[in-house]
Amino acid sequence: MSATQPRAYAAAHFALELDGKERNDIGLFRSIEGGGVRADSMSYAMGGTYDRAKQLGKPKFEDLKLQVGMAMSEPFYKWIADFFVGTPTRKDGSIVAADFYYVERARRNFTAALIKEIAFPKLDAADKNPAYMSVGLSVEDMVFKAPDAPRKLQPPQGFDQQKLWTSCNFSMTIDGYEAACTRINKIDGFTVKQNIIEHNVGGQRGALKIPSTVEFPNLSFTLPAVDAQPFFDRHLEFASRGKVPTALPSGGKGTATTRMHGEITMRDNGQADLFQLEFSGGEIINVAPDRLDASTEEIAQVKVEMHIEKMTFKYLRIA
C-alpha cells in the first residue's frame, strides 16, 4: 500500500450546511442518510446483429433523510413551518464528512432541496428516551466533491439541548373535550407528506422538482376507558346517526358540535413548551376499546382515531 494513500475515516462526524451557513449555525443532527446518485441503464438493439448497445439515462438523486431533535436553530424550524402551510421554500447546502479529528474529508453539495415529508415519533407517557423527527428532503442536483484544502469542523455543541425533547413530555387537547383529554397517555407516530412532481425539460438531463399537495395523516391516541365516553358519544352522533358538524368559526375555538380542533404540545423536562402542532377539521373515524382479559391487571384503555384536514407547526423556543 502506498504511503501517500489517504487513510479511511469513520462516518460518525458530519455536518450539514444550508444556504452557506455552517453546521453550528444550523444545529445538531442525530444522523443523515441518503443523497446517492444513480442513472438507469438503457439498451438499444442494432439491426442485423445480436449486439446490444448500452447508454446511461437521466440521473436520479436519492432523497436525504435527517434525524433531528430539538438542537436545531430557529431558521430550520421556520423551514418546517413553511412546509406545513404549503410554502415551497428551497434551500441549497452541503453534507460534510469529517474524520476522527473533525478534519473535512468529503462533501456532497446539493441544490434546490424541498422538504418532502416529516415523520413524528410515537409519544408515550411511559417512555423517557429522547425523541427525534425524521425529515425527508428531495433535491434537484447532487455533486460529490473532495475538499480543496484541509478544514477542521468545530466539535458539535448542543447535546444537552438535544435531550430536551423526550417522548413522555407532551399534552394533547381538543376544544370542547378538555376534561376527557387530561389523561391521554399515547399518541401514535404519524407522517406529514408532500408529493413531489418531477418535470422534465428538453435539453436538461436532470428533472425539475415541483411541490404538490401536502397530505395530513390520521391521528391516533390512547386514553383510559373511564375518560372515553365523550368520544363514544360523538362517534355515535356524527358517524352512526349521520349528524353533520358545523364549520369551525374563523379565528375561534371549536366546541363539541363543530369540527374538531386542538393541539399537541411538546415540552422539555422542566415542562417549558418546545413546539406545538395545531390541527383542525378533525372528526372521529374509529373508537376501539382494548381487549378485555380476566388475567390482566392493566388499566382498560381505548384507542381513538381521527382524520384531520389541516395541521400547522409552531416553534415556541424563540430566543
N, C-alpha and C positions, 0 to 999 in steps of 0.2 A: 504494500500500500504506500502510495506517495506521501511524503511528509507534508506536502502542501495541500493535500486533500482536506476540504472542510470537515470538521467534526459534526457528527449528528447531534441533535439537541432535543430536549424534552418539549412536549406540547403544552405544559401547564401554565406557561407565562404568555400572555397575549394581551392585545389592546384593540379597542375599536375607536376609530376616528370618524367623526361626522362633520361635514361642512368645514373641513380644515382644522377642527378642534381636536386636541389630543385627548387620550383616554381619561386623564384626570379632570378634564372639563366635562366629560360625558357621564362618567360614573363607573361603577364596578359591576361586571357581569360574572355569572357563575360559569357559563360555557357559551361557546359559539361553534356551530357546526354548519356544514353545507358550503355552498359557494363554489362548487366544481363547474367545469365547462366541458361539454361534450358535443359531438356532432354525429348525426346519423350517417351511416354508410349507404350510398346508393349504387346499385348495379345496373349496367347497360349491356344489352345483348347486341352483338355485331352480326350483320347479315353474312351468311356463308361460312360462319365459324362457330365453334362451341365456346370460344373465349368470352369472358365477361370483363368489361372494364368497370372499375370502381372509382367513385368520386365522393368527396365529403359534401354533405348537405349543410344546411344553415346551422350555426352554433346555437346551443341551448344552455342557458345559465341556470344552474341549480339554485333553489331558494336558500336563503340564510335563515337559521333558526337561533335565536338568542334566548338564554335563560337568565332572567333578571329578578332581583329582589327589590328592596327599597333604597338601594345605594346609588340610584341614578340622579341626574341633575334635572332641574325643572324643565329645560328645553326638551328633554327626551319625553317627559310625561305630557308636555304640550303637544308633541307629535302624536302620542297615543290619543289624547283628547280630540285632536283634529280627525283622526281615523274614525272615531265613534260617530261624529256628526257628518261624515261623508266628505270631508275636505281633503282632496288628494295632494298631500304635501310630499314632494320628492326630495331626497337627500343623497348627496354623494359622500363617499367615505372610503375607509380602508380597514382591513383586518391585518394587524401587525403581529407576527410571531417572533418571540424572543427566546434566547437560551436561558440556562440556569442563572446567569449573571445579569439578566434583563437587557442583554445586548440584542438589538434588532437583527434578525436573520432572514426574514422574508416578509412580503406583504402582498395582499390582494386588494387592488383598487377597484371599487365598484361605482357605478353611476346610476342616477335616477331610481333609487330604491323607494319602493312603496310598501307600507305595511299591508300584509296580506291576511293575517289572522293573529288573534291574541287569545291564548288559552289560559284560563284562570284555574288554579288548583282546587281540589276538594278542600272545603273548610270543615273542620271537626273540632268541637269544643274539648275533646279528649286528646288532641294531637298538639304537642308543644314544639314540634320541629319547625325550622324556618320554611316559609312558603316562597315560591317563585312563579312568576309568569313566564310563559313561552311566547315570544314574539317572532312571527314569521315575516320575512322580507322578500319581496320579489324585485330583482334587479334587471336592468336592460343590458348592462355590459360588465364584464369582469376581466381584469388584466393581472396576471401574476408577474411580480417584479422583485428582483433582488435589490437589497439596499445599496445605494451609491457609495455610502461611507458608513462605518460603524456608528451607531447611535444608541445610546442607553436610555431605556424607558425608566420612568420613576416607579419604584415598587408600589403596588396597589395600596390605596388607603380606603377606609370605609367599611371594613369588615364588621365593626360594631353596628354601623347603620344598616348593613345588610341583614343582620339578625333581628332588626326591629319588628319585622313582619313575620308572625307565626300563625299557624293555621287555626289556633284556638281563639285568637283575639278578633272577634267580628260580631256584628249585630245585623239583624235584618228586620225592617219594619214595613208594614203595608198599611196605608191610610185606611182608617175605618176598622182595622183589625189589630190595633196596637197591643191590646191585652193578650190576644192569642199568640202574638209573635215574641213575647218576652222570653220564652224558653226554647226557641229554635236552636237545635244543637248540631245540625249538619246541613251543609249546602253542597250538592254535588258539583264537581268540576264542569265547566262549560267553556265553549269557544265561540268567539265573535269572528265571523269571516267576511272577507270582501272578495268577490270574484274579480279576477284579473284577466282582461281580454288581450290576446296577442294580435296586433295589427301589423301585417306585413306590407312593406313599401318596396316598390320596384327599385332596383339598384342599391338596396341596402340589405346586407346579409342578416343582421340581427332584427328581431321583431320589436316594435314599439309596445310597451305595456300600458294598457288603458284601464283605470279602475272602473268597476261597475257597482252593482248593488251591494250594500252591507247587509248581511244576514245575521239576525239576532237569534240566539238559541232559546230553548225552553229552560226554565229554572225549576230545579227540584230541591226541596228542602224537607227536613225531618223534624218533628216536634212530638212531645208526649201526647198520647191519645186523649188524655184528660183535657188538653187545650185545643183539640182539633174540631170540636163540634161546629164552630162558626164556618169552617171551611167545608164541612159536610153539608151544612145548610145552604151555603152559597152554591155549591155544585149541584144540589138538588133543584134549586130555584132556577138557575141560569142554564144548566145543561139538560136535566131531565124534563123540566117543565117549560123550557124554551123562553124564559124571560130575557129580554134584551137590555143590557146595561146602558145607561146614558153615558155620553162622552164626558171626559174629564174637563172641567172648566179651564179656560185659558189662564195659566198662572195660578190656578187654585189647587187645593188639595183634594184628593179623592175621598169618597165615602163608601159605605157598604153597598150602595146602589149604582155607583159609577164604575167604569173600567178601573182595574186595579192599578194603583200607583204606589211606588215605595222606593226604598233604597237599601243597599248593602254597604255597610261602613266597616273598613278595616282599621284596626288600632294597634299601637305598639304595646309593649309590656307595661308601660305607665298609663295605658288607656287614653293616650293622646291620639287624635284622628290622623290617619295616614292618607287614605284616599277613599273616595265614595263612588259607587256605581248606582246611578238613579235609573229606574225603569218605569215605563208607563204603557198603557194599552194592554194590560195583562188580563188573563182570565184562566180559571182553573180548568184543566182538562182531565185530571185524574186525582183521586184521593184514595190511597191504598194503605189499609192497616197492615201492620206486621203479622207474621204467622203467630197464631196462638199455640202455646206449648205448655203443658202442665208441668214439665220438668225444668222450665227456665225460671230464673229469679230476676230477669232483666225487666226494666220498665217498659210497658207497652208503648210502641211508637207508631206514628202514622206518617207516611210519605206523601207530600203534596207536590204535584207537578202543574206548572202553569206556563202558558205561552205569553210572550210579550211582543209589543210592536216596536219599541224603541228603547235604547239604553244610552246613557251618557257617562263619561268618566270625568271625575273632578279630583285633581291633586290638591291635598289640603295642607301640605307641609311647605308652604311658600315662606321663604326667609323674609 
